[in-house]
Amino acid sequence: MSISHKLQSFWTALTSRLNSGGQWIPPFFIRLILFWEFYEAGTQKLNGKNWFTGIQDNFPWPFNHIPADVSWFMAAWGEYLFAILLLLGLFTRFAAISLLVITAVATAAVHWPDSYSSLSQLWDGYAISNKGAGNFKLPLLFIILLLPLVFSGAGKLSMDHLLTKLTGNDTSHPITSDFISKGLVLIVLGLPLFFVMPTLGIALLVLGVLLVFFDRFITPNG
C-alpha cells in the first residue's frame, strides 16, 4: 500500500472515530453549559422581584399583550424547567426550541438596539456590556448553542437516546435532504428572527412553510 493510501486510510479511521465521539461528548457539554446558564437565570427570577413591569412595552408581539406577572412566571419557570430537561437530555428538541423563543424574546426586550440604520451600526450591539447600542452578544451565543440541539438532538449521552434504544425508534440515519428538511431549517431560523427582525423572520417562516407544503402536497413523492 502506498504512503498516500496509508495516510488516507489513517485519516478516514481518525475522522470516523472523532465523528463517533462527537455524538457523545460535544452535545453533552453544550447541554451542560446551557443548563447552568438558564437554570441560574430561572432561579434568580424565582427568588427575585418581577422587573418585567418596567419593560412591558419592549416585549415583541404577542408577549407585549401578556400581563407582566404572567410573562415573569413563564420566563422564570421556563428557564428553570427547560434547563433541567437539557441537563437530562430529555425532550431536548422541545426544551431547546422553547429556550430559543425565550432567548429571542429577551433579546428583543432587553438586549436589542433601540434603533439602527445599517448592519454595521447593528453590529455595534454585539457586545457584553451595554453602551447604548445594545448588548446581544451573549444571547446570540446562547441561540447558536441551542441550534445544534434543535437540529441534531441531545446526543448519545442523554435520556432521549436511551428512550430511543428502548423503543427501537432509531433516527440516527438522516433522510436525504428534501424540501421539507430545508423548510424546517428556515422555520427554525425564522422563529427567533421574528422577534428581533420581524420582516426577515416572517420571510423565512413563510418560505419554510411553502417548501414544506410544496414537498408534502405538490411533488410526486409527497
N, C-alpha and C positions, 0 to 999 in steps of 0.2 A: 504494500500500500504506500502510495506517495505521501510526501510530507503534507501537501495541500489537502489530501483526503483525510489524513490523520487529524489535521487542525480543524477541518470541517466537522468530522465526527466528534471531536472533543467539544467544539463549540455547540453542536446540536445537543449533546448529552448535558452540557453545563446549563444551557438555557432551558432545557426541558425540566431539569431538576429545580432551577430557580422558579420557573412557572408553577411547578407543583408546590414549592414552599410559599409562593405568593398567594396561594389560595388559603393559607393558614394564618401567616403572621401579619402582613400589612393590613388586611381588613380588621384584625383584632386590635391593633394599635390605633387605627383610625377610630374604631368604636370606643376604645378606652379613653382617648383624649377628648372626644366629643361628649362621652358620658360625663366626665368630670366638669367640663365647661358648662354644659346645660344643667346638670344636677346642682352645681353650685349656684347658678343663676336662679333656678327654680326654688332652691332652699332659701336664698336671700329674699325672694319675693314672698314666700310663705311666711317668713319670720319678720318681714318688714312692713313698711307703710305704703299704701297704694299711692303712687305718684303719677298714675296714668291720667288722673283728672286734669292735670296741667297741660297735657299734650294730646288731649282727646281730638282736637281739630287737626292734628298732624297725621292721624291714622288714615291709611288709604281706604277706599271703598272696598267692602261694605263695613269694615271694622269701625269706621268713624260714626256709624249709626248704632253701634252696640254700646250700652252703658259702660262707663269706665270700670265699675266694680266687676261686671261680668268679664270684660276683657282682661282685667288683672287676674281673676280666678282662672280663666282659660290659659293665660300665658304661664302662670305660676305652676299649675298642676300639669300643664302640657310639657313644659321643660323638665319637670321633676319625673313624671312617669315615663315619658318617651326616652329620657336619658337612661333610665333603668332598663328599658327594653333594648336599647342599644348595647348596654353592657352585657346583657344576657344573650344578645343576638337572637332575640325572639320577635317575630313580626317586624323584622328590621326594615324592610322597604316601607311599610306603613309608618313606622316611627320616624324614618329618615325624611319622607315626604312631608310629614306633619311638622317636623322641626324646620324643614326648608321653608314652609309657609310662615311659621313663627318668626324665623330669622329675617325673611324678606319684609314682613310687616314691621318688625322692629327697625330694620334698616331705613324703611321709608319714613317712619315716625320720628326716629332719633338721630340716625347716622347719615342720612342723605343730605346733600347740599340744598339749601333753600332755593337757590336759583343758579343757573349756569347757562352760558350761551355757546359753549363749544365743548368738544370732548376733552381738549387739553385742560380747560377750566374745571370740568367734571373730575378729571383725574387728580386735581389738586386735593380732592377729598379722600384719596387713597392714603389714609394716614391713621395712626392710632390715637393721636391727640387732636381734639377739635380746635382748629384755628380759624373758624369762620367759614370753611369751605366744605364741611362735612368730615366724617371720620368713619368711612365704611370699610376700611381695610380688614379689620378683624371679622365682622360678619361675612364679608366676601370670602375670606379664607374658610370660615365655617361652611358656607354654601358649597364651595368647591370640594371640601372634605365629605360632605353629605352626598354629593352626586355619585361617587363610586358605590356607595351603599344602596342607593336607589337603583342603579343600573345593574350592579353585579351581586348585590346581596351582602350578607354578613360574613361570607367565607366559611371555611370548614370548621373553624373553632367557634361554634355557635350552636344554640338551641335549634335554630332553623335547619341547620344541616342535619342534626340528629333526628328531627322530626321528618325530614325528607327521607332519610335512610329507613326510618321505622315504617313510613307509609309507602315506600317504594316509588315515590314520585320524583325521579331524578330529572332535574332541569339543567344539569351541568353541560349538556351539549346544546349550544345555541342554534336556533333556527337560522337558516340562511337569511341574510339581510333582505328585507322586503319593504314595501311602502308602510306597512303597519309599524315595523320597528323604527323606521325613520320618522314616522308621525309621532310615535311615543317619545322619541328623543326631543322633538320640537315642543311637544306639550310639556314635558318635564322642565325644559329650559325656559319656556314661555311663562310658566306659572310664577316663579319668583320675580321675573322681569315685569310681570303685570303690575306689581305693587310699586315698583320704583321707576319704570319706564313704560307706562301703560300702552302707548301706541305700538311699540316694538313687541311687548309681551302679548298683546291681543293678536298682532300679526302672526307671531309664531304659533299661538294657540289655534287660531283659525286654520293656518296652513297644516298644522299637525292633524287636526280633526279631519280636514279634507283628504289628507294622504291615507289616514285610516279608513275613511269612508270609501275612497277610491279602490283601495286594495280589497276591502271586505265585500263591496257590492257591485263593482264595475269590472274588475279584472277577471279573467276566465277562472282562475283558481279561487276566487273569493266566494 
